[in-house]
Amino acid sequence: MLNTTAIPGNNITAPTNKTEYNFTTSLIGCQVANLFLLLTSIWILISLILYGIRNKKWRKKPGTSTLNSGLIYKACVMSVALLIPRYLLNAVIFQLPSIEKGLLYCERITDISIAVRLISRCAIYVFLWLRQRILYEHPSTRRFAGKYVNFISWTSLLVIISTFGGLFWASIFPSNYEASPYGCVRNPDSSSNGTAGYILGTGLILAQLLLLGLFIYPMVRGRVALQNTCKNANGIKQQQHIRNVFCCFQDHETKSSDSVVIMIRRSVLCTIIAALSDFGSAVIKVFISSDTVPHSIMTTIYSTSTLINIFCAISTFEMYVSILKTPCTMFCEAEENEEGKTDGKCPNESDSVSPSIGTTSMTL
């Protein structure tokens, strides 16, 4: 007969084989990490809102496209805003064992937490998708757009939504979690479809590769076009190396194209980091996910991965440093105004205003 352990205040008994390892220290560390993630996400959200208000990022600028009329900035703000309820739910999950009869709601609270996590991750990939759509609207890269690029772009969005929709269905509806003295753990008797998991994982990898390809494609096309121009102009192929493989667009000496180059390089790097972050958290889950490990520990790992992705999304903006230090800048300026003097210690806010990039500004 299987030995059981009573959970005080919850009228629940849990198998003792689920409590062979003492997770107290690990859970304390995860709670501290979750608090840091929560405070960091609040800081980022406040910074984005204040920067948007100061620089009028919520309004459509004359001559800008529909996609670039503040929609990309709003999408970034929304992605960050979704993190806060997620981290608050994580805090609730940590406290379930200490709440009277709290573990009776293990499945419900865990499902809500997973749902918010998947929505926030999906929002980040939708943001990156919007990034590449704006990329192909810029005059320097518009010539690289076509029906095939447009088809791949919309296909990637369909794969993103379908994959996260499938993950939502597979994670929420089965009864996967039950109570233990250390919180919610996976139910070993729950039915899980491994094939569906592999298919959905493959779908996510495909979406990441499509997004990455859409960012890299203009660089490859631009480099080939630049080499052909040099060859046709001089009669022979130039032997000198191209100074910068990314500076490959028409009018590449202009500030406008330099800004496009910076955005593409950052977007490529951020997409790779986001993909590696998701892959790393999935690998960790494979090694430690079992019916003995509290779900709150895995939640902390996924939450850390998501915050890394958020930093990647913000880094695609040219003025990301100015965005993140906006509250400090405003506080410093308020102190200066109150004292009636300027001592030069505050950052120059005029530096945070992005130069205009023609009719389709791509950066902040």
DRENMAR-589953 format. One line per 10 residues: number of its first residue (from 1); their letters; for each residue x, y, z of C-alpha. Coordinates in nm, 4 decimals. Last residue first. Layout:
N
NUM) A) X,Y,Z  ...
END
This chain:
364
364) LTMSTTGISP) 1.2561,5.4988,-3.1683  1.3362,5.3220,-3.4927  1.1704,5.2359,-3.8216  1.0560,5.5734,-3.9491  0.8692,5.5326,-4.2769  0.8455,5.8621,-4.4614  1.2075,5.9609,-4.4329  1.3993,5.8261,-4.1403  1.3644,6.1013,-3.8835  1.6274,6.1140,-3.6174
354) SVSDSENPCK) 1.5429,5.9470,-3.2871  1.4925,6.1589,-2.9807  1.6810,6.0094,-2.6893  1.9739,6.2464,-2.7312  1.7451,6.5390,-2.6529  1.6999,6.3886,-2.3092  2.0548,6.4771,-2.2154  2.1315,6.2500,-1.9248  2.1325,6.4206,-1.5871  2.4487,6.5079,-1.4011
344) GDTKGEENEE) 2.5071,6.8364,-1.5819  2.4609,7.0567,-1.2742  2.1465,7.2338,-1.3864  1.9854,7.4730,-1.1397  1.6499,7.5746,-1.0012  1.6539,7.3238,-0.7180  1.3055,7.2029,-0.8067  1.3804,7.2039,-1.1769  1.6958,7.0027,-1.1173  1.5106,6.7513,-0.9016
334) AECFMTCPTK) 1.2423,6.7126,-1.1679  1.5124,6.6613,-1.4301  1.6690,6.3838,-1.2229  1.3334,6.2152,-1.1711  1.2565,6.2347,-1.5433  1.5934,6.0883,-1.6384  1.5668,5.8102,-1.3811  1.2179,5.7182,-1.5050  1.3440,5.7277,-1.8690  1.6414,5.4950,-1.8084
324) LISVYMEFTS) 1.4942,5.1943,-1.9909  1.3755,5.3986,-2.2879  1.7032,5.5856,-2.3273  1.8871,5.2547,-2.3457  1.6378,5.1177,-2.5992  1.6827,5.4164,-2.8305  1.7460,5.2180,-3.1509  1.4620,4.9781,-3.0798  1.5403,4.6114,-3.1430  1.6694,4.5969,-2.7847
314) IACFINILTS) 1.3123,4.6165,-2.6547  1.2284,4.2810,-2.8138  1.5454,4.1175,-2.6823  1.4744,4.2447,-2.3317  1.1307,4.0886,-2.3610  1.2820,3.7576,-2.4747  1.5041,3.7539,-2.1669  1.1930,3.8195,-1.9584  1.0293,3.5163,-2.1198  1.3221,3.2886,-2.0366
304) TSYITTMISH) 1.3142,3.3996,-1.6741  0.9418,3.3231,-1.6589  1.0010,2.9777,-1.8079  1.2548,2.8972,-1.5362  1.0303,3.0386,-1.2639  0.7360,2.8311,-1.3861  0.9541,2.5196,-1.3784  1.0168,2.5806,-1.0079  0.6493,2.6601,-0.9418  0.5495,2.3219,-1.0883
294) PVTDSSIFVK) 0.6961,2.1469,-0.7888  0.9383,1.8647,-0.8817  0.8380,1.5117,-0.7756  0.6051,1.4154,-1.0652  0.8813,1.4896,-1.3105  1.0283,1.7759,-1.5101  1.3981,1.8107,-1.4282  1.5796,1.6987,-1.7437  1.3111,1.7593,-2.0059  1.2200,2.0923,-1.8484
284) IVASGFDSLA) 1.5795,2.2087,-1.8722  1.5779,2.1289,-2.2439  1.2565,2.3291,-2.2921  1.4048,2.6258,-2.1037  1.7105,2.6144,-2.3291  1.5034,2.5968,-2.6479  1.2978,2.8979,-2.5454  1.6114,3.0959,-2.4647  1.7815,2.9806,-2.7844  1.4848,3.1033,-2.9897
274) AIITCLVSRR) 1.4773,3.4389,-2.8106  1.8543,3.4769,-2.8525  1.8317,3.4024,-3.2256  1.5428,3.6455,-3.2725  1.7339,3.9098,-3.0767  2.0449,3.8730,-3.2932  1.8474,3.8964,-3.6164  1.6446,4.1902,-3.4864  1.9554,4.3728,-3.3694  2.1260,4.3347,-3.7044
264) IMIVVSDSSK) 1.8111,4.4365,-3.8889  1.7546,4.7455,-3.6725  2.1151,4.8584,-3.7091  2.1034,4.8160,-4.0871  1.7770,5.0110,-4.1078  1.9319,5.2935,-3.9067  2.2323,5.2978,-4.1396  1.9881,5.3095,-4.4297  1.8383,5.6334,-4.3041  2.1736,5.7824,-4.2047
254) TEHDQFCCFV) 2.2847,5.7614,-4.5654  2.5899,5.5723,-4.6884  2.3806,5.2678,-4.7780  2.1839,5.4658,-5.0326  2.0654,5.1333,-5.1738  2.1198,4.8673,-4.9208  2.4081,4.6414,-4.8298  2.5610,4.7697,-4.5115  2.5108,4.4322,-4.3412  2.8159,4.2693,-4.4936
244) NRIHQQQKIG) 3.0310,4.5560,-4.3732  3.3480,4.6670,-4.5475  3.2828,4.4526,-4.8504  3.6050,4.2700,-4.9125  3.8305,4.3908,-5.1868  3.8703,4.1729,-5.4908  3.6088,4.3491,-5.7011  3.4800,4.1336,-5.9836  3.5829,4.2627,-6.3208  3.4220,4.4987,-6.5697
234) NANKCTNQLA) 3.4419,4.7935,-6.3293  3.0786,4.9063,-6.3137  2.9241,4.5681,-6.3826  3.1257,4.3955,-6.1105  3.0631,4.6673,-5.8509  2.6899,4.6627,-5.9204  2.6838,4.2843,-5.9049  2.8563,4.2913,-5.5656  2.6038,4.5444,-5.4325  2.3087,4.3410,-5.5568
224) VRGRVMPYIF) 2.4478,4.0232,-5.3991  2.4986,4.2032,-5.0664  2.1501,4.3495,-5.0758  1.9880,4.0150,-5.1463  2.1717,3.8498,-4.8563  2.0982,4.1334,-4.6159  1.7342,4.1541,-4.7265  1.6911,3.7779,-4.6592  1.8332,3.7793,-4.3044  1.5268,3.9273,-4.1333
214) LGLLLLQALI) 1.2786,3.7073,-4.3193  1.4998,3.4037,-4.2579  1.4970,3.4644,-3.8829  1.1202,3.4885,-3.8835  1.0904,3.1670,-4.0841  1.3388,2.9891,-3.8564  1.1463,3.0926,-3.5452  0.8153,2.9790,-3.6951  0.9684,2.6430,-3.7896  1.1058,2.5971,-3.4364
204) LGTGLIYGAT) 0.7594,2.6677,-3.2960  0.6008,2.4175,-3.5333  0.8575,2.1539,-3.4397  0.7663,2.2008,-3.0744  0.3984,2.1667,-3.1636  0.4659,1.8410,-3.3478  0.6854,1.7073,-3.0674  0.4204,1.7871,-2.8083  0.1460,1.6289,-3.0185  0.3503,1.3100,-3.0404
194) GNSSSDPNRV) 0.4062,1.3052,-2.6646  0.0332,1.3101,-2.5930  -0.0046,1.3419,-2.2191  -0.2590,1.1526,-2.0086  -0.2322,1.2291,-1.6409  -0.1345,0.9393,-1.4137  0.1976,1.0970,-1.3134  0.0136,1.4116,-1.1986  0.2547,1.7003,-1.2277  0.3190,1.8876,-0.9077
184) CGYPSAEYNS) 0.1428,2.1744,-0.7307  0.2818,2.2914,-0.4008  0.5559,2.1731,-0.1698  0.3348,1.9464,0.0448  0.1847,1.8013,-0.2757  -0.1294,1.8795,-0.4733  -0.2220,1.7726,-0.8253  -0.1498,1.8768,-1.1811  -0.2142,1.7464,-1.5327  -0.5904,1.7457,-1.5813
174) PFISAWFLGG) -0.5946,1.7864,-1.9595  -0.7508,2.1116,-2.0877  -0.4820,2.3685,-2.0304  -0.1513,2.2406,-2.1646  -0.2560,2.0702,-2.4894  -0.5051,2.3414,-2.5838  -0.2661,2.6276,-2.5118  0.0195,2.4513,-2.6888  -0.2048,2.4062,-2.9910  -0.2996,2.7739,-2.9913
164) FTSIIVLLST) 0.0676,2.8599,-2.9469  0.1521,2.6574,-3.2540  -0.1409,2.7812,-3.4620  -0.0688,3.1475,-3.3838  0.3006,3.1171,-3.4664  0.2415,2.9008,-3.7747  -0.0127,3.1494,-3.9111  0.2280,3.4377,-3.8493  0.5057,3.2468,-4.0285  0.2744,3.1778,-4.3207
154) WSIFNVYKGA) 0.1909,3.5480,-4.3429  0.5594,3.6319,-4.3820  0.6337,3.3407,-4.6127  0.3570,3.4531,-4.8484  0.4731,3.8161,-4.8387  0.8284,3.7096,-4.9168  0.6997,3.5018,-5.2071  0.4720,3.7774,-5.3369  0.7454,4.0356,-5.3257  0.9593,4.2415,-5.0910
144) FRRTSPHEYL) 1.3227,4.3028,-5.1789  1.2426,4.6346,-5.3478  1.0932,4.7612,-5.0208  1.4296,4.7291,-4.8483  1.5759,5.0805,-4.8720  1.2332,5.2457,-4.9044  1.1183,5.0925,-4.5721  0.8027,4.8834,-4.5923  0.9949,4.5530,-4.5842  1.1327,4.6266,-4.2379
134) IRQRLWLFVY) 0.7900,4.7202,-4.1069  0.6686,4.3662,-4.1735  0.9869,4.2296,-4.0129  0.9155,4.4135,-3.6901  0.5501,4.3122,-3.6913  0.6650,3.9493,-3.6836  0.8980,4.0276,-3.3951  0.5995,4.1712,-3.2034  0.3929,3.8630,-3.2896  0.6755,3.6552,-3.1439
124) IACRSILRVA) 0.6628,3.8535,-2.8193  0.2827,3.8326,-2.8017  0.3010,3.4519,-2.8335  0.5252,3.4377,-2.5286  0.2818,3.6527,-2.3295  -0.0160,3.4398,-2.4380  0.1674,3.1180,-2.3490  0.2542,3.2447,-2.0016  -0.0980,3.3753,-1.9395  -0.2408,3.0327,-2.0250
114) ISIDTIRECY) 0.0181,2.8530,-1.8116  -0.0736,3.0660,-1.5091  -0.4455,3.0076,-1.5642  -0.3860,2.6326,-1.5878  -0.1789,2.6365,-1.2682  -0.4480,2.8248,-1.0775  -0.7188,2.5788,-1.1878  -0.5181,2.2616,-1.1358  -0.3996,2.3551,-0.7884  -0.7322,2.4886,-0.6654
104) LLGKEISPLQ) -0.7625,2.2323,-0.3845  -0.4079,2.3345,-0.2967  -0.5426,2.6516,-0.1387  -0.7481,2.4623,0.1182  -0.6054,2.6993,0.3812  -0.3294,2.9000,0.2185  0.0281,2.8007,0.3117  0.0559,2.5367,0.0386  -0.0837,2.7845,-0.2213  0.1749,3.0554,-0.1503
94) FIVANLLYRP) 0.4161,2.9757,-0.4349  0.1249,2.9491,-0.6778  0.0056,3.2966,-0.5759  0.3503,3.4422,-0.6489  0.3437,3.2794,-0.9924  0.0043,3.4388,-1.0510  0.1608,3.7773,-0.9785  0.4409,3.6940,-1.2215  0.1864,3.6222,-1.4973  -0.0235,3.9252,-1.4128
84) ILLAVSMVCA) 0.2917,4.1386,-1.4665  0.4212,3.9693,-1.7807  0.1208,4.0645,-1.9933  0.2138,4.4324,-1.9605  0.5507,4.3645,-2.1236  0.3952,4.2208,-2.4391  0.1367,4.4997,-2.4443  0.4077,4.7665,-2.4318  0.5903,4.5997,-2.7217  0.2712,4.5823,-2.9266
74) KYILGSNLTS) 0.2042,4.9494,-2.8523  0.5477,5.0385,-2.9875  0.4903,4.8379,-3.3052  0.1474,4.9957,-3.3506  0.2822,5.3496,-3.3166  0.2007,5.4499,-3.6725  0.4507,5.1993,-3.8150  0.1976,4.9444,-3.9332  -0.0243,5.2095,-4.0878  0.2676,5.3679,-4.2711
64) TGPKKRWKKN) 0.4195,5.6985,-4.1714  0.3605,6.0149,-4.3718  0.2390,6.2275,-4.0846  0.3123,6.0640,-3.7473  0.0493,5.8439,-3.5875  0.0294,5.9071,-3.2156  0.1169,5.6723,-2.9288  0.4907,5.7342,-2.9598  0.4459,6.0952,-2.8532  0.8074,6.1324,-2.7299
54) RIGYLILSIL) 0.7304,6.2129,-2.3673  0.4228,5.9890,-2.3506  0.5938,5.6925,-2.5139  0.8982,5.7312,-2.2900  0.6745,5.7358,-1.9832  0.4822,5.4267,-2.0964  0.7923,5.2318,-2.1966  0.9727,5.3154,-1.8722  0.6709,5.2213,-1.6604  0.6494,4.8854,-1.8399
44) IWISTLLLFL) 1.0223,4.8198,-1.8026  1.0148,4.9017,-1.4310  0.7110,4.6784,-1.3761  0.8862,4.3951,-1.5642  1.1942,4.4349,-1.3449  0.9902,4.4346,-1.0242  0.8106,4.1141,-1.1277  1.1287,3.9389,-1.2435  1.3032,4.0275,-0.9162  1.0081,3.8968,-0.7159
34) NAVQCGILST) 1.0107,3.5759,-0.9235  1.3818,3.5281,-0.8522  1.3244,3.5706,-0.4775  1.0384,3.3210,-0.4940  1.2550,3.0786,-0.6917  1.5296,3.0963,-0.4299  1.2783,3.0247,-0.1542  1.1413,2.7330,-0.3573  1.4874,2.5833,-0.4023  1.5594,2.6087,-0.0304
24) TFNYETKNTP) 1.2322,2.4384,0.0634  1.2523,2.1661,-0.2018  1.3395,1.8835,0.0393  1.3714,1.5668,-0.1690  1.1784,1.2504,-0.0795  0.8521,1.4413,-0.0930  0.6754,1.2872,-0.3920  0.7383,0.9344,-0.2688  0.5330,1.0311,0.0345  0.2125,1.0220,-0.1683
14) ATINNGPIAT) -0.0035,1.3254,-0.0965  -0.3024,1.3573,0.1299  -0.5326,1.6547,0.1137  -0.7539,1.8164,0.3767  -0.5884,2.1512,0.2923  -0.5043,2.2945,0.6327  -0.2168,2.0556,0.6956  -0.1105,1.8368,0.4010  -0.1348,1.4735,0.5105  0.1351,1.2351,0.3928
4) TNLM) 0.0623,0.9068,0.2183  0.2232,0.5643,0.2054  0.1300,0.3454,-0.0905  0.0000,0.0000,0.0000
END
